[in-house]
Structure formats: structure tokens, C-alpha cells
């Protein structure tokens, strides 16, 4: 243990876990088991003071530093070989002001933590589709989820953020202080510092009508054709994404169809319950529904419905694009490769990013793809490392088939894999140069580089 790390054990309230500790292997593990890295230490921070001390220690010891919130990063950005992991997972307090409809969320919270705190007030902040996902990583990359069409991305509802910078100071960024940093945080990823708390605008979301609708794979082309037209005109209170799903053994799945592949539409209607049937009827008319579990449920129940498909310790490899138009040629490619979905946890998700998300200007936040209509991600998740080659090939082949039809070189930074570093300028879009200037102002030495990295404008 270096002197800098040893000193941390006396200055931080959280645990400093090193290779000699019995719980080291547990502390260093992230969701994607492909990343079996051995950091020099894991700092389990309890508060902002711990984070400030950990950043200073990493900087002074000239160590690479990884920041971990929920640990879901597919490229494994929440861990590092022989460096420091600043683990925020103990910092998960959520404080709700139901009068102002605002929540203050600590940097290590998951969306499940947020939903647990906000649901009793009939409120929610727009997150993703998995409750174990960290608030920090998802938000800083943009934040696409069920509520995007109705209230915008997570970053569109961010009011302020407390940030520990590379020099160890904590500052607050908002529309009226550190405005350039606040702009960059909203879509620029973890490039600018460690966010120890987020302040979100909340919206009225209580019990929604939603869930998955299953169709035969042979009907997938018709479903996709209907979906691309439907989702443009549908009321913005409706969230709905397309995917592939090998049927799990659940009560609403016919027993003789468990293990079969289906295409699915996953719905979330946050409007008057009595209108749900009318709104969803076109989706039921497009093809015979083979199974469904659509009904009234608490919003947190939908948010956590797919958690079981992504347990910690699986193998992950993903590819993604933003999509301008879902063409007939793209649909044909989706059907060809979707039929080969190899594992119950694998899929391709097609998320709509129209509605409220498109009413924010491309230069108003760092998320620069406001003109795109969909975010597609080919999700490879499987359990046995012996199957790595076949599953990675499925993802790559699928992506190679749909990419020429996307109308975009960039994709959602939160959907990238470890071999996508070269795509960073395209993923950040037209805002990349401005982001590089903000990076130079707040992190000129690129201390925070274990991320979808933005090189500082000074070239370091």
C-alpha cells in the first residue's frame, strides 16, 4: 500500500479496501464480468469529503482513477487495473421536496433508490429501464428511458449538480453558477469530475399502465413498420420501445412457449388509465398478441421488471447507434439478425427519443443528437465466458447490418462498449469541440479519463 493510500485510511469515513482484505474481490467486482481488474484500492466513500480526499490521493499518487456509481458500465469504467476505484455506492440518500417537486439525489444512488423515495409522493424523475442502474452514469450520458417522450431526458430535468473537480475542490454547477460546467455535465459523461449529488425536477408519475406485449417473430417486420409510424403520432405520455425477448418462465407466458423467441413492445402509459386501451389498441391490432402483461402497476414495478435479466456477473458486449429514420431496409436487417438472438438476456432495443426530448435545442446541453428519432442498442448479455466468441460475433454482425441505415455516425454514450473509444467525437456530436474546451478548463490534464473520453482542447 502506498503512503498516499495508507493516509486515506485515516482521513476518510468510508472503508479503504486493498488486496489484503477478505472482501476485496467483492468490492472490486462490477456488473460486466468481462472486466476482472485488480485496483490497488477501492475507496467506499461515505460523503463528499471522502470523495475529495480520494481524488486528491489519486492525483498526488499519479494513479488512474475509476468512478463507480451503479457499476453497470459495459466498458467497465467503474473499475481499473492497479489504480483507485472511487466507489460512491454508499452515497445513496434521496431527499424529496414534494411541494417544489424536487429531489436531491446522492451520486451513488440507483434509480431504484430514487423510485423508492419519490413514488409515495406520486412523483418520479426520468431514469432508464433497469432499477439497479446508477443515477450518475445514466444521467451524465443523457438519460433515455420510459418517460423520455413525455418529460425529456434525465439531463433535461437536472437542476444542479455538486461536483468534485480534478483539483479536489467541490463546486456547484447550475444555470446560474459554473454554467459552462453545467452545460457539459448534461450529456458529456464522467469527463469533468465526480458528481456527489444531483438535483432533479420531478413529475407526476404514480401508477402507470404498462408492460410487455409479445408477438411472433414472423410478425416482427409488420410490428416494426407499425411502430415507426405509431410512435411519431402517439401521445407523449406513452413510452414504448421495441425489442427481442426469449420468453422466460413467467405466469403470463404459455408453458409451451417458454424459451421461444418473440418480438416485444414494452409500454408505459403515464396518462389517464381509462385512455390506455384506446392508446394501445393500434399495437394490439397490428398482429396477433401471443402474450402480454399490460396493466395498472406502480411505476417502480415497471422500472424493476427486467432487473432479473441483468444480474451482476454476466458477460456484456453492446453496440449502438442513433437513428434518424427507421427504413424498410433497416427493418429487414433487424428481422434477419434479431431472429438469431442467442441468449435470454440478449436483445436489441429501439428506444424513441422524440417528443419532449426533441424540443430541447442541440446546443442547449452537451447531448448533441436532438434531431434523431431513435436510439438503438444491440445488447449482448450471456453467462458463460466460453460463449464469448459466438455472442460477440452476433452483436457485431447485427450492428454491421443496421449501421449503414442509421443516418448517423454517433450513438448513445451509455450504450458503448470498450472498443468504441474512437467513436467519442461522433457520439458527442456537434458539441464535441465545445466539450473539449470545457474539459481543458476543468480537467486540463485529463485526470478523469476512464470514461468515453473527451480530450482537453489543449491536447494533453
C-alpha distance (Angstrom), angle and dihedral (degrees) to the residues before:
residue distance angle dihedral
X1 . . .
X2 3.80 . .
X3 3.79 120.0 .
X4 3.82 90.2 -111.5
X5 3.80 92.8 55.4
X6 3.78 92.5 42.4
X7 3.80 89.0 53.4
X8 3.79 89.3 54.3
X9 3.80 90.6 64.3
X10 3.80 87.6 65.3
X11 3.81 97.9 43.3
X12 3.82 106.4 41.8
X13 3.79 127.4 69.0
X14 3.77 93.2 -146.1
X15 3.80 126.5 74.9
X16 3.78 122.3 -84.2
X17 3.80 104.6 -149.1
X18 3.79 119.6 -164.5
X19 3.81 135.7 176.3
X20 3.78 92.0 -84.6
X21 3.82 93.7 59.9
X22 3.81 119.9 99.5
X23 3.82 93.0 -130.8
X24 3.80 94.6 47.8
X25 3.82 94.9 109.9
X26 3.80 91.4 50.1
X27 3.80 92.1 46.8
X28 3.80 95.2 50.6
X29 3.82 97.2 46.7
X30 3.81 121.3 108.8
X31 3.81 130.4 -172.3
X32 3.80 95.5 -96.7
X33 3.81 104.4 69.0
X34 3.81 90.5 -163.6
X35 3.80 86.8 81.7
X36 3.80 105.3 70.7
X37 3.79 96.3 166.6
X38 3.78 128.0 161.7
X39 3.79 113.0 -143.8
X40 3.76 120.6 -163.6
X41 3.80 88.5 -122.7
X42 3.79 142.1 -7.1
X43 3.80 113.5 -142.0
X44 3.81 108.9 -155.4
X45 3.79 97.3 -158.0
X46 3.79 122.1 -152.8
X47 3.81 99.7 -171.1
X48 3.79 145.6 -7.0
X49 3.80 92.1 -77.8
X50 3.80 89.4 59.9
X51 3.79 90.7 49.8
X52 3.80 91.7 49.8
X53 3.79 90.7 50.7
X54 3.80 92.7 46.8
X55 3.81 93.2 50.0
X56 3.80 90.5 49.0
X57 3.80 91.4 49.2
X58 3.78 93.1 50.0
X59 3.78 92.1 47.5
X60 3.80 94.6 46.6
X61 3.81 92.4 46.7
X62 3.83 90.9 47.0
X63 3.80 91.5 -125.2
X64 3.77 128.7 150.7
X65 3.80 110.2 -109.1
X66 3.81 128.2 -150.6
X67 3.80 121.8 -165.0
X68 3.80 117.5 -144.9
X69 3.78 127.1 -167.3
X70 3.79 113.0 150.3
X71 3.81 93.7 -7.9
X72 3.83 93.9 -130.9
X73 3.81 96.7 124.1
X74 3.82 107.0 133.2
X75 3.85 92.6 -150.9
X76 3.81 88.4 51.2
X77 3.80 96.1 -114.1
X78 3.82 88.2 157.5
X79 3.80 92.2 71.3
X80 3.80 138.2 45.3
X81 3.78 139.0 -168.3
X82 3.84 112.3 -110.3
X83 3.79 93.6 -15.6
X84 3.80 137.1 95.8
X85 3.79 124.7 -75.3
X86 3.79 112.2 -154.3
X87 3.81 100.0 -155.6
X88 3.83 114.4 -162.4
X89 3.80 96.7 177.9
X90 3.82 93.6 111.9
X91 3.81 89.6 56.0
X92 3.80 98.2 79.1
X93 3.78 106.7 126.2
X94 3.82 115.9 138.9
X95 3.81 120.6 -165.3
X96 3.81 117.8 -167.3
X97 3.79 125.9 -158.0
X98 3.83 101.3 -164.5
X99 3.81 93.3 -174.0
X100 3.79 95.8 56.4
X101 3.82 90.9 29.6
X102 3.78 91.7 -128.7
X103 3.80 131.3 135.2
X104 3.79 127.5 -160.5
X105 3.81 107.3 -151.5
X106 3.80 125.4 -170.9
X107 3.78 117.5 -127.8
X108 3.79 97.5 -108.7
X109 3.81 97.3 51.9
X110 3.78 122.3 117.7
X111 3.78 124.3 -139.7
X112 3.78 87.1 -106.2
X113 3.81 88.1 61.0
X114 3.79 90.4 51.0
X115 3.81 93.8 47.0
X116 3.81 91.1 48.5
X117 3.81 90.7 54.6
X118 3.80 99.3 41.1
X119 3.82 103.2 38.9
X120 3.85 95.8 73.6
X121 3.81 87.2 61.5
X122 3.82 93.1 48.2
X123 3.80 89.8 -111.8
X124 3.79 138.8 118.0
X125 3.78 142.0 179.2
X126 3.82 115.7 -135.5
X127 3.80 109.1 -100.7
X128 3.79 134.5 151.3
X129 3.82 133.1 -79.7
X130 3.84 102.1 -89.0
X131 3.81 119.6 67.3
X132 3.82 95.5 -150.5
X133 3.82 91.7 60.6
X134 3.79 114.3 112.5
X135 3.79 117.6 -109.5
X136 3.80 92.1 -139.5
X137 3.78 101.4 55.3
X138 3.79 95.5 40.4
X139 3.79 94.4 46.7
X140 3.80 97.4 46.1
X141 3.80 90.4 53.1
X142 3.81 92.8 50.3
X143 3.79 108.4 -87.8
X144 3.82 116.4 -114.2
X145 3.80 118.7 -171.5
X146 3.79 148.9 119.0
X147 3.81 95.1 -49.0
X148 3.81 98.3 46.0
X149 3.81 96.8 103.7
X150 3.79 92.6 48.3
X151 3.80 104.8 41.5
X152 3.80 106.1 5.0
X153 3.77 134.8 -113.9
X154 3.80 122.8 -32.3
X155 3.81 89.0 -102.1
X156 3.81 90.8 54.3
X157 3.80 87.2 63.4
X158 3.79 97.3 43.6
X159 3.80 111.8 114.6
X160 3.79 101.3 178.1
X161 3.79 143.1 -18.9
X162 3.80 135.2 -151.4
X163 3.81 108.1 -137.8
X164 3.80 132.9 -170.5
X165 3.79 106.0 -146.9
X166 3.79 129.2 -148.5
X167 3.81 90.9 -96.5
X168 3.83 90.3 58.3
X169 3.80 97.6 -106.6
X170 3.79 121.9 127.1
X171 3.79 117.9 -138.0
X172 3.78 135.1 173.6
X173 3.79 119.0 -123.6
X174 3.79 124.2 -162.2
X175 3.80 142.0 129.9
X176 3.79 89.7 -68.5
X177 3.82 104.6 34.7
X178 3.79 129.1 44.7
X179 3.79 85.6 -2.8
X180 3.81 94.4 173.4
X181 3.79 91.0 54.0
X182 3.79 91.5 46.6
X183 3.79 90.0 52.1
X184 3.81 91.0 50.9
X185 3.80 95.2 46.7
X186 3.80 89.9 58.9
X187 3.79 97.1 80.8
X188 3.81 102.7 -16.1
X189 3.80 95.1 101.3
X190 3.80 124.6 -140.1
X191 3.79 94.4 -33.2
X192 3.78 100.2 111.1
X193 3.78 107.9 46.2
X194 3.78 146.0 -57.1
X195 3.79 112.3 -58.9
X196 3.79 107.0 -144.3
X197 3.81 95.6 -179.7
X198 3.79 139.7 11.2
X199 3.80 128.6 -155.6
X200 3.81 112.5 -149.2
X201 3.77 134.6 -171.0
X202 3.81 107.7 -126.9
X203 3.79 128.8 -145.7
X204 3.77 135.2 -154.9
X205 3.80 105.2 -88.0
X206 3.78 120.8 144.9
X207 3.78 124.0 137.7
X208 3.78 110.7 2.6
X209 3.80 132.4 -171.2
X210 3.76 109.1 -119.6
X211 3.75 152.6 108.6
X212 3.82 139.2 125.8
X213 3.81 128.4 -44.7
X214 3.84 114.4 -158.1
X215 3.82 124.9 -149.7
X216 3.79 133.7 176.3
X217 3.78 115.3 -89.9
X218 3.81 88.5 -122.4
X219 3.81 87.8 64.9
X220 3.80 94.3 50.6
X221 3.81 95.9 102.9
X222 3.80 91.5 52.6
X223 3.79 91.6 45.5
X224 3.81 92.1 50.9
X225 3.80 92.3 46.8
X226 3.79 90.4 51.5
X227 3.80 92.1 44.1
X228 3.82 95.8 53.8
X229 3.81 91.1 55.2
X230 3.79 97.1 36.0
X231 3.80 97.3 51.8
X232 3.81 92.0 55.1
X233 3.81 92.7 57.6
X234 3.81 101.1 30.7
X235 3.82 118.7 111.4
X236 3.79 110.1 -89.6
X237 3.80 91.5 -121.3
X238 3.81 85.8 75.5
X239 3.77 120.9 88.9
X240 3.81 113.7 -171.7
X241 3.79 132.7 161.9
X242 3.80 132.0 -176.3
X243 3.80 122.7 -130.2
X244 3.78 148.2 149.9
X245 3.80 120.1 -107.5
X246 3.77 134.3 -176.7
X247 3.79 100.2 -144.6
X248 3.81 114.6 -106.1
X249 3.79 122.7 -148.2
X250 3.80 98.2 -90.0
X251 3.82 129.9 144.4
X252 3.81 95.2 -108.2
X253 3.83 93.4 52.3
X254 3.83 114.5 87.0
X255 3.79 107.5 -113.0
X256 3.79 92.7 -125.0
X257 3.83 90.5 55.9
X258 3.80 99.3 51.8
X259 3.79 106.8 122.7
X260 3.81 94.3 23.2
X261 3.79 121.0 122.6
X262 3.80 119.1 -114.4
X263 3.77 136.7 170.7
X264 3.79 113.6 -121.5
X265 3.77 142.4 -164.5
X266 3.79 112.8 -152.1
X267 3.79 111.1 -154.9
X268 3.81 136.5 -163.3
X269 3.81 117.4 -178.5
X270 3.79 112.3 -171.0
X271 3.79 95.9 179.9
X272 3.81 135.4 87.0
X273 3.80 107.3 -39.4
X274 3.79 93.2 -134.1
X275 3.81 89.6 62.3
X276 3.80 95.7 53.1
X277 3.80 97.0 88.2
X278 3.79 92.3 52.4
X279 3.80 93.4 46.2
X280 3.82 93.6 48.7
X281 3.80 97.0 40.9
X282 3.84 95.7 94.4
X283 3.81 88.3 57.7
X284 3.78 91.2 53.4
X285 3.81 92.1 46.3
X286 3.80 97.5 53.2
X287 3.82 94.1 74.0
X288 3.78 140.5 -14.9
X289 3.78 111.0 -68.6
X290 3.81 108.4 -131.3
X291 3.81 96.8 -173.6
X292 3.77 137.9 -11.7
X293 3.76 143.0 175.5
X294 3.78 101.9 -164.0
X295 3.76 116.5 147.4
X296 3.76 147.6 111.5
X297 3.79 111.1 -54.1
X298 3.79 140.1 149.5
X299 3.80 110.8 -85.3
X300 3.84 90.5 -121.1
X301 3.82 88.8 57.7
X302 3.80 91.1 59.9
X303 3.80 91.2 42.8
X304 3.80 90.6 57.2
X305 3.81 98.5 35.9
X306 3.82 94.4 101.6
X307 3.80 98.7 38.0
X308 3.80 90.8 105.0
X309 3.80 91.0 63.1
X310 3.82 92.6 60.3
X311 3.80 107.9 44.7
X312 3.77 119.1 165.0
X313 3.79 114.5 -87.4
X314 3.81 102.1 40.7
X315 3.82 125.2 127.1
X316 3.83 113.6 -104.5
X317 3.79 133.3 -165.3
X318 3.82 120.9 159.6
X319 3.82 140.0 174.8
X320 3.80 127.0 -166.0
X321 3.80 147.4 -178.4
X322 3.75 139.3 -178.8
X323 3.80 110.1 -122.0
X324 3.77 127.5 -146.4
X325 3.80 97.6 -173.5
X326 3.81 131.5 6.4
X327 3.80 98.9 -134.4
X328 3.80 128.4 -166.7
X329 3.81 88.2 -110.0
X330 3.79 90.7 53.7
X331 3.79 90.9 49.0
X332 3.81 90.2 52.6
X333 3.81 90.1 51.9
X334 3.80 91.5 48.3
X335 3.80 91.5 52.2
X336 3.81 93.8 46.5
X337 3.80 94.3 52.5
X338 3.80 99.0 29.5
X339 3.81 88.5 62.8
X340 3.82 87.1 64.2
X341 3.83 95.7 56.5
X342 3.81 100.4 150.1
X343 3.82 107.1 -162.3
X344 3.81 138.8 33.4
X345 3.81 90.0 -117.9
X346 3.82 94.5 47.8
X347 3.78 124.4 89.4
X348 3.77 147.1 132.7
X349 3.78 114.6 -110.1
X350 3.78 122.7 -161.1
X351 3.81 108.6 -161.7
X352 3.82 121.8 -168.5
X353 3.81 115.1 -130.9
X354 3.78 99.2 -179.6
X355 3.79 128.6 103.5
X356 3.80 115.5 49.2
X357 3.81 92.2 3.3
X358 3.82 90.8 62.8
X359 3.79 93.5 51.9
X360 3.80 90.3 71.0
X361 3.79 113.1 86.8
X362 3.80 118.6 -112.2
X363 3.81 90.6 -119.8
X364 3.81 97.2 42.6
X365 3.81 91.6 83.3
X366 3.80 133.8 13.2
X367 3.82 90.1 -102.3
X368 3.78 95.9 99.1
X369 3.81 104.5 -177.7
X370 3.79 101.2 80.9
X371 3.80 92.1 135.3
X372 3.80 94.1 62.6
X373 3.80 120.8 99.3
X374 3.80 102.4 -157.4
X375 3.79 141.7 24.9
X376 3.80 111.4 -148.0
X377 3.78 124.4 -165.3
X378 3.80 128.4 -177.9
X379 3.80 102.1 -149.0
X380 3.77 117.5 -157.3
X381 3.82 111.4 -172.8
X382 3.80 123.2 158.5
X383 3.78 139.2 152.0
X384 3.84 109.3 -132.0
X385 3.84 120.2 67.3
X386 3.80 87.2 -152.2
X387 3.81 86.5 71.0
X388 3.81 94.8 54.1
X389 3.80 96.8 107.5
X390 3.81 96.6 51.1
X391 3.80 94.7 44.4
X392 3.80 95.1 45.9
X393 3.81 89.6 49.4
X394 3.81 90.2 52.6
X395 3.81 90.9 53.7
X396 3.81 93.7 45.3
X397 3.80 94.1 46.4
X398 3.80 92.1 47.5
X399 3.79 91.9 48.7
X400 3.82 93.1 46.3
X401 3.80 89.2 54.1
X402 3.82 97.4 50.4
X403 3.82 101.3 34.2
X404 3.83 96.3 77.7
X405 3.82 88.3 58.6
X406 3.81 97.9 47.2
X407 3.80 98.8 88.2
X408 3.81 88.9 -141.4
X409 3.79 138.4 82.5
X410 3.79 92.5 -155.9
X411 3.77 136.2 72.6
X412 3.79 139.7 -171.1
X413 3.82 108.3 -69.4
X414 3.81 91.9 -139.8
X415 3.82 90.0 60.9
X416 3.82 96.7 52.7
X417 3.82 127.2 115.0
X418 3.80 130.1 -141.1
X419 3.82 93.0 -92.1
X420 3.81 92.8 55.4
X421 3.81 97.9 80.4
X422 3.81 91.1 111.1
X423 3.81 89.6 60.5
X424 3.82 94.9 63.7
X425 3.84 97.0 104.1
X426 3.82 91.4 50.2
X427 3.79 92.8 42.8
X428 3.80 91.8 54.9
X429 3.79 89.9 42.4
X430 3.80 125.8 -167.7
X431 3.82 91.0 -8.6
X432 3.81 95.0 64.5
X433 3.81 96.9 100.0
X434 3.78 92.7 49.2
X435 3.80 89.4 47.7
X436 3.81 89.5 52.5
X437 3.81 89.4 54.3
X438 3.81 92.2 50.8
X439 3.80 88.8 46.7
X440 3.81 89.5 54.4
X441 3.80 90.5 51.0
X442 3.82 96.8 49.5
X443 3.82 104.9 23.8
X444 3.82 107.6 18.8
X445 3.81 93.4 162.3
X446 3.82 92.9 50.4
X447 3.80 92.0 -121.3
X448 3.80 89.4 159.6
X449 3.80 98.6 57.8
X450 3.81 102.8 129.2
X451 3.79 91.0 98.3
X452 3.79 141.4 64.2
X453 3.77 83.6 -50.8
X454 3.76 129.7 -135.1
X455 3.79 111.1 -162.9
X456 3.80 112.3 -134.5
X457 3.79 113.9 -107.6
X458 3.80 90.5 -116.3
X459 3.82 88.0 68.1
X460 3.82 99.4 -118.6
